[in-house]
Amino acid sequence: MRHIVYWSFLLTIAALLGGSAAYFAWPWAQAASDAATMTHPLPTELPTYTPAPSRPRALTTAVPTATPTSVHLVSPSGRENFLILASDNDSKKPTSVAPDTQVIIFVSYDTVRQQIYIVSIPRDLYVQIPGYIYDKIDTAPEYGGSFKAVISTVETDFGVSIDHYAWVGLDGFIKVIDTLGGVDIDVAHPMVESDFPDDLNPLTCKYCVRRFYIPSGPQHLDGTTALEYVRARHADLIGDFGRSQRQQQVLLQIKQKMQHMDFSIFPSLIEDMKGSVTTDLGLPEMLGLAKSVLGVSESSIHSYYLDIPDGYTSDENIPVGNGVEDALIPNWPKIDSLFQCILSDSAYKGCPN
């Protein structure tokens, strides 16, 4: 029962993020064009790509960026701050190297006013890794040895305190969806991706890729297709920001199914989730928190994204080894202002984007 309580809570938090009208209105013209000309969604031959070398422990040159706040933000009375993390478990890295963190979500829960503040932190955000150098925040585990390096990075760079954390792996995601009987998703636009990782297929190499296609409209997704839907990156013109929307959409469907599920299915779900959730919360804490969070109204959920259109970040190239990579350079004055507002007694009145 312990694992399903953890999972239910995480799904509850994620589902409370809600969907975005902007996502459903986004013109995926290229995806639609590809879908119209595709004669077969899965090719008979699987292309492969060459794995990238291990990430260097130092960058050639740090990209100039504004300095994050040096003031530690004190949370108001009755606040609990959480960091929800998720990463690939595709064993592409050596066993001695922790996997990159793909999802980073800061959640501040006002237990007094029953308000929830959520900030999605982009995995490509270029930050100072405490004790090391500047790099993308998702690579912090490679430097610190575990996902907890992401926690210390968020605390140091954003000036916040993390009271509790939860790490969710991809292990068991497909099984959970299949155990629930699949999910019903209204796919806004056709999705086509020719270089989707085939790393979870035991019959292929861990660096193989394949093509997938999901048509638009109401779709019933099994576990494998649901994973494609939430992992796809290149099929979305807004990249990681669009992927976050799709993840929330699927999580909402999972939450709704779990609310109405037969208790007899719980043992199967518990088995599926073994080893896939790590958290510092004990069972009594989790039960009380989950009950409290479920009582928060939708109008009391405040979501924020550190995206480019709102001026929180800018897209630039950073030097890595002998090459360059795209990264999101933080606009620290604007980010600091947002977190100062969120971690204030007046946050319920609204914080500017």
C-alpha positions as CSV (number, residue, x, y, z in Angstrom):
1,M,0.0,0.0,0.0
2,R,2.9,2.3,0.7
3,H,4.1,2.6,-2.9
4,I,0.6,3.3,-4.3
5,V,0.1,6.1,-1.7
6,Y,3.4,7.7,-2.8
7,W,2.4,7.3,-6.5
8,S,-1.1,8.7,-5.9
9,F,0.2,11.7,-4.2
10,L,2.7,12.5,-7.0
11,L,0.0,12.1,-9.6
12,T,-2.3,14.3,-7.6
13,I,0.3,17.1,-7.4
14,A,1.2,16.8,-11.1
15,A,-2.4,16.6,-12.2
16,L,-3.3,19.7,-10.3
17,L,-1.0,21.6,-12.7
18,G,-3.8,21.3,-15.3
19,G,-3.6,21.8,-19.0
20,S,-2.8,24.8,-21.1
21,A,-5.0,26.3,-23.8
22,A,-1.9,27.5,-25.5
23,Y,-0.8,23.9,-26.0
24,F,-4.0,22.8,-27.7
25,A,-3.9,25.9,-30.0
26,W,-0.3,25.4,-31.1
27,P,0.0,24.8,-34.8
28,W,1.9,21.6,-35.3
29,A,2.1,22.2,-39.1
30,Q,5.2,20.1,-39.7
31,A,3.8,17.1,-37.8
32,A,0.6,17.3,-39.7
33,S,2.5,17.4,-43.0
34,D,4.6,14.4,-42.0
35,A,1.6,12.4,-41.0
36,A,-0.1,13.1,-44.3
37,T,2.8,11.7,-46.3
38,M,3.6,8.8,-44.1
39,T,2.6,5.4,-45.5
40,H,3.7,3.3,-42.5
41,P,4.2,4.5,-38.9
42,L,7.0,2.1,-38.1
43,P,9.8,1.4,-40.5
44,T,11.1,-2.2,-40.8
45,E,14.7,-1.1,-40.3
46,L,15.7,0.7,-37.1
47,P,18.2,3.5,-37.5
48,T,20.8,3.9,-34.8
49,Y,22.9,6.8,-33.5
50,T,26.3,7.0,-31.9
51,P,26.3,7.6,-28.1
52,A,27.8,10.9,-27.0
53,P,31.0,10.7,-24.9
54,S,30.8,11.1,-21.2
55,R,30.2,14.7,-20.2
56,P,33.4,16.6,-19.2
57,R,33.7,17.7,-15.7
58,A,34.4,21.3,-16.8
59,L,33.2,23.6,-19.5
60,T,35.6,25.4,-21.7
61,T,34.1,28.8,-20.9
62,A,31.2,29.7,-18.8
63,V,28.5,31.7,-20.5
64,P,28.1,35.1,-18.8
65,T,24.8,35.2,-16.9
66,A,23.3,37.3,-14.2
67,T,24.0,36.2,-10.7
68,P,21.2,34.4,-8.8
69,T,20.0,35.8,-5.5
70,S,22.4,35.6,-2.6
71,V,19.6,36.0,-0.1
72,H,18.0,32.9,1.2
73,L,14.2,33.1,1.0
74,V,12.4,32.3,4.3
75,S,9.1,30.5,3.7
76,P,6.0,31.9,5.5
77,S,4.5,30.0,8.4
78,G,2.5,27.0,7.2
79,R,4.4,26.5,4.0
80,E,5.9,23.2,2.8
81,N,8.2,23.1,-0.2
82,F,8.6,20.0,-2.4
83,L,10.8,19.1,-5.3
84,I,9.4,16.5,-7.7
85,L,12.0,15.0,-10.0
86,A,11.9,12.4,-12.8
87,S,14.6,10.9,-15.0
88,D,15.2,8.3,-17.6
89,N,16.2,4.8,-16.4
90,D,17.6,3.7,-19.8
91,S,21.0,2.5,-18.7
92,K,22.8,4.5,-21.4
93,K,25.2,5.8,-18.8
94,P,27.7,3.7,-16.9
95,T,26.4,2.3,-13.6
96,S,28.7,4.7,-11.8
97,V,27.0,7.7,-13.4
98,A,23.6,8.9,-12.2
99,P,21.0,9.5,-14.9
100,D,20.1,13.1,-15.9
101,T,17.0,14.6,-14.4
102,Q,14.4,15.1,-17.1
103,V,11.6,16.7,-15.0
104,I,12.1,19.3,-12.2
105,I,9.0,20.8,-10.5
106,F,9.1,23.1,-7.5
107,V,5.9,23.0,-5.4
108,S,5.1,25.3,-2.5
109,Y,2.0,24.3,-0.5
110,D,0.4,26.9,1.7
111,T,-1.4,24.8,4.3
112,V,-3.0,27.8,5.9
113,R,-4.7,29.3,2.9
114,Q,-5.0,26.1,1.0
115,Q,-3.0,27.4,-2.0
116,I,-0.5,25.5,-4.2
117,Y,2.3,27.3,-6.2
118,I,4.0,25.3,-8.9
119,V,7.1,26.2,-10.9
120,S,8.3,24.0,-13.7
121,I,12.1,24.4,-14.0
122,P,13.5,23.6,-17.5
123,R,16.0,20.8,-17.6
124,D,18.2,22.8,-19.9
125,L,18.5,25.8,-17.5
126,Y,22.2,26.8,-17.3
127,V,23.1,27.2,-13.7
128,Q,25.9,26.9,-11.2
129,I,26.2,23.3,-9.9
130,P,27.3,23.7,-6.3
131,G,30.9,22.6,-5.8
132,Y,31.4,22.4,-9.5
133,I,30.9,24.6,-12.5
134,Y,28.1,26.0,-14.7
135,D,26.1,23.4,-16.7
136,K,22.6,22.4,-17.5
137,I,20.6,21.7,-14.4
138,D,19.6,18.2,-15.6
139,T,23.3,17.1,-15.5
140,A,23.7,17.9,-11.8
141,P,23.4,14.2,-10.8
142,E,26.5,13.5,-13.0
143,Y,28.5,15.8,-10.8
144,G,27.0,15.1,-7.4
145,G,26.5,11.4,-7.8
146,S,22.7,11.2,-7.4
147,F,19.5,13.1,-8.0
148,K,20.0,14.9,-4.6
149,A,22.5,17.1,-6.4
150,V,19.5,18.7,-8.2
151,I,18.0,19.5,-4.8
152,S,21.1,21.3,-3.6
153,T,21.4,23.1,-6.9
154,V,17.8,24.4,-6.7
155,E,18.3,25.4,-3.0
156,T,21.5,27.2,-3.8
157,D,20.7,28.9,-7.0
158,F,17.0,29.8,-6.3
159,G,17.6,30.6,-2.6
160,V,14.8,28.3,-1.4
161,S,14.5,25.5,1.1
162,I,13.3,22.1,0.0
163,D,11.4,20.4,2.8
164,H,10.6,17.2,1.0
165,Y,11.4,15.5,-2.3
166,A,10.1,12.7,-4.5
167,W,12.0,11.1,-7.4
168,V,9.9,9.2,-9.9
169,G,11.6,6.8,-12.4
170,L,10.2,5.6,-15.8
171,D,10.3,2.1,-14.5
172,G,6.8,0.7,-14.3
173,F,5.2,3.5,-16.3
174,I,4.1,1.3,-19.1
175,K,2.9,-1.4,-16.7
176,V,0.9,1.0,-14.7
177,I,-0.9,2.4,-17.7
178,D,-1.6,-1.1,-19.0
179,T,-2.8,-2.3,-15.5
180,L,-5.3,0.7,-15.5
181,G,-6.5,-0.4,-18.9
182,G,-4.9,2.4,-20.8
183,V,-5.8,6.1,-20.8
184,D,-8.1,8.1,-23.1
185,I,-6.4,11.2,-24.5
186,D,-7.7,13.9,-26.9
187,V,-4.6,14.4,-29.1
188,A,-4.7,17.9,-30.4
189,H,-2.4,17.5,-33.3
190,P,-0.8,14.6,-35.2
191,M,2.5,13.5,-33.6
192,V,5.4,12.1,-35.8
193,E,8.9,11.4,-34.6
194,S,11.5,9.6,-36.6
195,D,14.3,9.4,-34.0
196,F,12.3,8.3,-30.9
197,P,14.5,6.4,-28.5
198,D,13.9,2.6,-28.6
199,D,16.0,2.2,-25.5
200,L,13.3,0.3,-23.5
201,N,13.0,-2.5,-26.1
202,P,15.0,-5.4,-24.9
203,L,15.3,-6.8,-28.5
204,T,17.2,-3.7,-29.8
205,C,20.3,-1.8,-28.8
206,K,20.0,0.8,-26.1
207,Y,21.0,3.5,-28.7
208,C,18.5,2.4,-31.3
209,V,15.8,4.8,-32.5
210,R,12.5,4.2,-34.3
211,R,9.6,6.1,-35.8
212,F,6.2,6.5,-34.2
213,Y,3.0,8.2,-35.2
214,I,0.0,9.2,-33.1
215,P,-3.0,10.6,-35.0
216,S,-5.0,13.6,-33.8
217,G,-8.3,13.3,-32.1
218,P,-9.6,11.1,-29.2
219,Q,-7.2,8.2,-28.7
220,H,-7.1,5.3,-26.3
221,L,-3.4,4.9,-25.4
222,D,-1.8,1.7,-24.0
223,G,1.3,1.9,-21.8
224,T,3.8,1.9,-24.7
225,T,1.9,4.6,-26.7
226,A,1.3,6.7,-23.6
227,L,5.1,6.7,-22.9
228,E,5.7,7.8,-26.5
229,Y,3.2,10.6,-26.0
230,V,4.8,11.9,-22.9
231,R,8.5,11.4,-23.9
232,A,8.3,12.8,-27.5
233,R,10.3,15.9,-27.9
234,H,11.0,16.6,-31.6
235,A,7.4,16.1,-32.5
236,D,6.5,19.2,-30.6
237,L,7.4,22.7,-31.9
238,I,7.8,24.1,-28.4
239,G,10.0,21.2,-27.2
240,D,10.2,20.6,-23.5
241,F,7.5,23.1,-22.7
242,G,5.0,21.2,-24.9
243,R,6.1,17.9,-23.5
244,S,5.3,19.2,-20.0
245,Q,1.8,19.9,-21.1
246,R,1.4,16.4,-22.5
247,Q,2.8,14.8,-19.3
248,Q,0.3,16.8,-17.2
249,Q,-2.6,15.7,-19.5
250,V,-1.7,12.0,-19.1
251,L,-1.2,12.3,-15.4
252,L,-4.6,13.9,-15.0
253,Q,-6.2,10.9,-16.8
254,I,-4.2,8.5,-14.5
255,K,-5.4,10.4,-11.4
256,Q,-9.1,10.3,-12.6
257,K,-8.8,6.6,-13.2
258,M,-7.3,5.9,-9.9
259,Q,-10.0,7.8,-8.1
260,H,-12.6,5.4,-9.5
261,M,-10.6,2.2,-9.6
262,D,-11.5,-1.1,-7.9
263,F,-9.4,-1.6,-4.8
264,S,-8.5,-5.1,-6.0
265,I,-6.2,-3.7,-8.6
266,F,-4.0,-2.1,-6.0
267,P,-1.7,-5.1,-5.5
268,S,-0.8,-5.1,-9.3
269,L,0.0,-1.4,-9.2
270,I,2.1,-1.8,-6.1
271,E,4.2,-4.5,-7.8
272,D,4.6,-2.3,-10.9
273,M,5.9,0.7,-8.9
274,K,8.5,-1.1,-6.8
275,G,11.8,0.7,-7.0
276,S,10.3,3.5,-9.1
277,V,9.6,6.1,-6.4
278,T,12.0,7.5,-3.9
279,T,10.9,10.0,-1.2
280,D,11.8,11.2,2.2
281,L,8.2,11.3,3.4
282,G,6.9,8.6,5.7
283,L,3.5,6.9,5.3
284,P,1.6,8.9,7.9
285,E,2.9,12.2,6.4
286,M,2.0,11.1,2.9
287,L,-1.5,10.1,3.9
288,G,-2.2,13.3,5.6
289,L,-0.7,15.4,2.9
290,A,-2.5,13.6,0.1
291,K,-5.8,14.1,1.9
292,S,-5.1,17.8,2.3
293,V,-4.0,18.3,-1.3
294,L,-7.1,16.6,-2.7
295,G,-9.2,19.2,-1.0
296,V,-7.5,22.2,-2.7
297,S,-9.7,23.7,-5.4
298,E,-8.6,24.2,-8.9
299,S,-8.8,28.0,-8.6
300,S,-6.2,27.8,-5.8
301,I,-3.5,26.2,-8.0
302,H,-1.0,28.7,-9.4
303,S,1.3,27.4,-12.2
304,Y,4.4,29.1,-13.5
305,Y,6.9,28.2,-16.3
306,L,10.4,29.6,-16.6
307,D,10.0,29.8,-20.3
308,I,11.3,32.1,-23.1
309,P,8.1,34.0,-24.1
310,D,7.6,35.2,-20.5
311,G,11.2,36.5,-20.3
312,Y,12.5,34.1,-17.7
313,T,15.0,32.5,-20.0
314,S,16.8,33.0,-23.3
315,D,18.1,30.4,-25.7
316,E,21.8,30.4,-26.3
317,N,24.7,28.1,-27.1
318,I,27.1,27.0,-24.4
319,P,30.6,25.5,-24.9
320,V,30.9,21.8,-23.9
321,G,34.2,20.1,-24.6
322,N,35.1,20.8,-28.2
323,G,31.5,21.6,-29.2
324,V,28.5,23.6,-28.2
325,E,25.0,22.8,-26.9
326,D,21.8,24.7,-26.7
327,A,20.9,25.9,-23.2
328,L,18.4,28.2,-21.5
329,I,20.1,31.2,-19.9
330,P,18.2,32.3,-16.8
331,N,17.1,35.9,-16.3
332,W,17.8,35.8,-12.6
333,P,16.3,39.2,-11.6
334,K,13.0,38.1,-13.1
335,I,13.2,34.6,-11.6
336,D,14.2,35.9,-8.2
337,S,11.3,38.3,-8.3
338,L,8.9,35.4,-9.0
339,F,10.2,33.2,-6.2
340,Q,10.1,36.2,-3.8
341,C,6.5,36.7,-4.6
342,I,5.6,33.0,-4.4
343,L,7.2,32.7,-1.0
344,S,5.3,35.5,0.5
345,D,2.1,35.9,2.6
346,S,0.5,37.8,-0.3
347,A,1.2,35.2,-3.0
348,Y,-2.4,34.1,-3.0
349,K,-3.2,37.5,-4.6
350,G,-1.2,36.4,-7.7
351,C,2.3,36.8,-8.9
352,P,3.1,38.4,-12.3
353,N,4.5,36.3,-15.1
